Amino acid sequence: MFLKAIQKNRLGATATVIVVILALWLSTLLGKAPKYSFIFDSFPMPFYQFIATYLNPYPAWSLLVIILLFLISVIYLLKLNARYIILKNRTSLPILFFALCSIAFLPIQRLNPALVSLFFVLLAVNHLFAIYQKHDPLDNLFRAGISIGIATLIYAPAVVVVIWALLTLLVLRTFNVREWFVLIFAFTVPLLLYMFILFIVNDDILKPYHFFMTSLLTESESAIDEKVFWIYSGFLVIPFAVSLFGVFPKLAYQKNIIRRYYNTFLYLFIIGFLSFLLIPGASYEIFYITAIPSAFIMSSYFNDAKPNFWNELLLWMPIVGAILVQVILLIK
């Protein structure tokens, strides 16, 4: 069975993951994916605007950068797992589920600020996880804040990650005003430096504030067929819900630090999903951020799941759903 094969055979699992991801990218690689506009195309954040200006006129280079950004991100996911032993063993499952929770939705298989900022969000996760029981965590907190600040200058809704970072501080450490101050101050540093540069070149120093508010609060009519999104959500939500209710009760038998990591993952997913629902400027691209916790939660469940018919069906559901979404969008 497919589930048993990817659990027991690491080489086979890696090969399977590669095949699935190539299948998800196939229409984009062939240049047949439908093109959609998003709010960030009209009101980009400063750092993303700089990147998009140079890459958008060159589709081939843009596609290459998208693939590289995705590969860097999933490799970093595996690095996080290896460093913090979030899963019991080394596995390529996080790559599979990260892809199924993000790029499987065809409209965001394009250059977008959430994908560009994703690496900096992962950097923040790395530095925040490193502070558990650390005598002097200020350096890691400063780096985490800097990373989130840069991510926000690329993708405005990434500002919600700083809320998650503060919650993570509460989960991993006892409350300390100095640690909170360092994190919040570091978060503002990229913005302050950018404003200082604008001041030096005699430009409007409030420009980043206007960019941010416009990108965050401007709502536009989506050209994407909402039914397609809900179709795929139906295929994805069931295995995710089963993973959620299957993993968290078993955390009572895990090390304290593992329980805390998964609690922070749950907070990141909730914050990201609420942002999608409540923030006007946040669209489907924010799933690149929610895919981080989703990948680890689902990987944890399927890594230990019994290879029976129902778990096999749960594993196949998002894969089949992703293929179905591509077919629906391509024939329109």
C-alpha positions in Angstrom: 0.0 0.0 0.0 1.0 3.6 -0.7 1.0 4.6 3.0 3.2 1.7 4.1 5.6 2.3 1.3 6.3 5.9 2.1 6.6 5.0 5.8 9.1 2.2 5.4 11.1 3.1 2.3 12.8 6.4 2.6 14.2 6.4 -1.0 10.8 5.3 -2.4 9.0 7.9 -0.3 11.3 10.7 -1.6 10.8 9.5 -5.2 7.0 9.5 -4.7 7.0 13.0 -3.2 9.1 14.2 -6.2 6.6 12.6 -8.7 3.6 14.1 -6.9 5.1 17.6 -6.8 6.0 17.4 -10.5 2.5 16.5 -11.2 1.2 19.5 -9.2 3.6 21.8 -11.1 3.0 20.2 -14.5 0.5 22.7 -16.0 2.6 25.6 -14.8 5.8 24.1 -16.2 4.0 23.6 -19.5 2.8 27.2 -19.5 -0.9 26.2 -19.5 -1.9 27.3 -16.0 -4.5 30.1 -16.0 -3.4 33.5 -15.0 -5.0 35.4 -12.1 -4.4 38.8 -10.7 -4.3 39.5 -6.9 -4.3 42.5 -4.7 -0.5 42.5 -4.4 -0.3 43.0 -8.2 -1.9 46.4 -7.8 -0.6 47.4 -4.3 2.7 45.6 -3.7 4.9 46.1 -0.7 8.2 47.9 -1.3 10.5 44.9 -1.3 8.2 42.7 -3.4 7.6 45.5 -5.8 11.4 45.6 -6.4 11.5 41.9 -7.1 8.3 41.8 -9.2 9.5 44.7 -11.4 12.5 42.8 -12.5 11.0 39.3 -12.8 7.5 39.7 -14.1 8.6 40.7 -17.7 10.6 37.5 -17.9 8.2 34.5 -17.4 11.0 31.9 -17.6 13.2 33.5 -15.0 10.1 34.2 -12.9 9.2 30.5 -13.0 12.8 29.5 -12.1 12.8 31.8 -9.1 9.4 30.4 -8.0 10.7 26.8 -8.1 14.0 27.8 -6.3 12.0 29.6 -3.6 9.8 26.5 -3.1 12.8 24.1 -3.0 14.7 26.3 -0.5 11.6 26.4 1.7 10.9 22.7 1.8 14.6 21.9 2.4 14.5 24.3 5.3 11.4 22.5 6.6 13.4 19.3 6.7 16.3 21.1 8.4 13.8 22.3 11.1 12.7 18.7 11.6 16.3 17.4 11.8 17.3 20.1 14.3 14.4 20.0 16.7 13.2 16.4 16.1 9.6 17.6 15.6 8.9 14.2 14.0 10.2 11.0 15.4 12.4 10.3 12.4 13.6 11.9 9.2 11.1 11.7 6.5 10.1 13.6 3.3 6.4 13.7 4.3 6.6 17.4 5.3 7.5 18.2 1.7 4.5 16.3 0.4 2.0 17.9 2.8 3.5 21.4 2.5 3.0 21.1 -1.3 -0.5 19.8 -0.9 -1.4 22.6 1.5 0.1 25.4 -0.7 1.0 25.0 -4.4 -1.7 22.4 -4.9 -4.0 25.3 -5.4 -3.1 26.3 -8.9 -3.7 30.1 -8.8 -0.8 30.7 -6.4 1.7 28.7 -8.5 3.1 32.1 -9.5 5.5 34.7 -8.2 3.8 36.2 -5.1 4.9 38.0 -2.0 3.9 35.2 0.4 6.2 32.7 -1.3 9.1 35.3 -1.3 8.5 36.1 2.4 8.2 32.4 3.4 11.9 31.8 3.9 12.0 34.7 6.4 9.0 33.3 8.2 10.9 29.9 8.4 13.9 31.7 9.7 11.8 33.2 12.5 10.4 29.8 13.3 13.9 28.4 13.6 15.1 31.2 15.9 12.0 31.1 18.1 12.2 27.3 18.5 15.9 27.7 19.5 15.1 29.8 22.6 13.5 27.0 24.7 15.5 26.7 28.0 18.2 28.9 26.6 20.0 31.1 29.2 20.4 34.1 26.9 17.8 34.0 24.1 18.0 37.7 23.1 20.2 37.1 20.0 17.7 34.6 18.6 14.7 36.8 19.5 16.4 39.7 17.7 17.0 37.6 14.6 13.5 36.3 14.7 12.1 39.9 14.9 14.3 41.0 12.0 13.1 38.1 9.9 9.4 38.9 10.5 10.1 42.6 9.8 11.6 41.8 6.4 8.8 39.3 5.7 6.3 42.1 6.4 8.0 44.5 4.0 7.6 41.8 1.3 4.1 40.7 2.2 1.9 42.9 4.4 -0.3 40.1 6.0 2.9 38.5 7.3 2.7 41.1 10.1 0.4 38.6 11.9 3.4 36.3 12.4 4.7 38.8 15.1 1.5 38.0 17.0 2.3 34.3 16.7 5.9 35.0 17.8 4.7 36.7 21.0 2.4 33.7 21.7 5.3 31.4 21.1 7.3 33.3 23.7 4.5 32.6 26.2 4.5 28.9 25.3 8.2 28.3 25.3 9.3 30.6 28.2 8.1 32.4 31.3 7.0 36.0 30.6 9.9 38.4 30.5 9.4 42.1 29.5 12.9 42.5 28.1 12.5 39.5 25.8 9.2 40.9 24.5 10.8 44.3 24.0 13.7 42.9 22.0 11.4 40.9 19.7 9.1 43.8 19.0 11.9 46.3 18.6 13.7 44.0 16.2 10.5 43.6 14.2 10.5 47.4 13.6 14.2 47.6 12.6 13.8 46.8 8.9 11.0 49.4 8.6 13.1 52.0 10.5 16.1 51.3 8.2 14.0 51.6 5.1 12.5 54.9 6.4 16.0 56.2 7.1 17.1 55.4 3.5 14.0 57.2 2.2 15.0 60.2 4.4 18.5 60.1 3.0 17.3 60.1 -0.6 14.8 62.8 0.2 11.7 60.6 -0.3 8.5 60.4 1.7 9.4 58.5 4.9 5.7 57.6 5.4 5.7 55.7 2.1 6.1 52.3 3.7 3.2 53.0 6.1 1.0 53.9 3.1 2.1 50.8 1.2 1.4 48.6 4.3 -2.1 50.0 5.0 -3.1 49.8 1.4 -1.8 46.3 0.9 -3.4 45.1 4.1 -6.8 46.7 4.0 -7.6 47.0 0.3 -10.2 44.5 -0.8 -10.8 43.5 -4.4 -13.1 41.2 -6.3 -11.3 37.9 -6.8 -11.2 36.5 -10.3 -10.8 33.0 -8.9 -13.8 30.7 -8.9 -14.6 30.2 -5.2 -16.2 26.8 -5.9 -12.8 25.4 -6.9 -11.3 26.5 -3.6 -14.1 24.9 -1.6 -13.8 21.7 -3.7 -10.2 21.3 -2.8 -10.8 22.4 0.8 -13.2 19.5 1.1 -10.5 17.0 0.0 -8.0 18.6 2.4 -9.9 19.4 5.5 -10.9 15.8 6.3 -7.3 14.4 6.5 -6.2 17.5 8.2 -8.9 17.3 10.9 -8.2 13.6 11.4 -4.5 14.5 11.8 -5.3 17.2 14.2 -7.4 15.1 16.5 -5.1 12.1 16.1 -1.8 13.9 16.9 -2.7 16.3 19.8 -4.1 13.7 22.3 -0.9 11.6 21.8 1.3 14.6 22.7 0.7 13.8 26.4 3.2 10.9 25.9 5.7 13.1 24.1 8.5 15.2 25.5 7.4 18.6 27.0 9.3 20.5 24.3 7.6 18.6 21.5 4.2 19.3 23.0 5.1 23.0 23.1 6.3 23.0 19.5 3.0 21.5 18.3 1.0 24.0 20.3 2.8 26.9 18.6 2.1 25.2 15.2 -1.6 25.1 16.0 -1.5 28.8 16.9 0.3 29.7 13.7 -2.4 27.8 11.7 -5.2 29.5 13.5 -3.7 32.9 13.1 -3.0 32.4 9.4 -6.5 31.0 8.7 -8.2 33.8 10.6 -6.1 36.3 8.6 -7.3 34.7 5.4 -10.9 35.2 6.5 -10.6 38.6 8.2 -7.8 40.6 6.5 -9.1 42.2 3.2 -5.6 42.1 1.6 -4.9 38.5 2.5 -5.8 36.0 -0.2 -5.0 32.4 -1.1 -1.3 33.1 -1.1 -1.3 33.2 2.7 -1.6 29.4 2.6 2.1 29.3 2.1 2.4 30.3 5.7 -0.4 28.1 7.1 1.2 25.2 5.2 4.1 25.2 7.6 2.2 24.0 10.6 -0.2 21.9 8.4 2.8 20.0 7.0 4.1 19.0 10.4 0.8 18.1 11.9 -0.2 15.9 9.0 3.2 14.4 8.7 3.2 13.5 12.4 -0.1 11.6 11.9 0.7 9.7 8.7 4.2 8.9 9.8 2.7 6.8 12.6 -0.7 5.8 11.1 -1.6 2.2 10.7 -1.5 1.2 7.0 -5.2 0.3 6.7 -7.9 1.2 4.2 -9.1 4.4 5.9 -5.7 5.9 6.4 -4.8 5.0 2.9 -8.0 6.8 1.7 -7.2 9.9 3.9 -3.7 10.1 2.3 -5.0 9.9 -1.2 -7.8 12.4 -0.7 -5.7 15.6 -1.0 -3.6 14.2 -3.8 -6.8 13.3 -5.8 -8.3 16.7 -4.9 -5.2 18.6 -6.1 -5.3 16.8 -9.4 -9.0 17.4 -9.7 -8.5 21.2 -9.1 -5.9 21.3 -11.9 -8.2 19.6 -14.3 -11.2 21.9 -13.5 -9.1 25.0 -13.8 -7.4 23.9 -17.0 -10.6 23.0 -18.9 -12.3 26.3 -18.1 
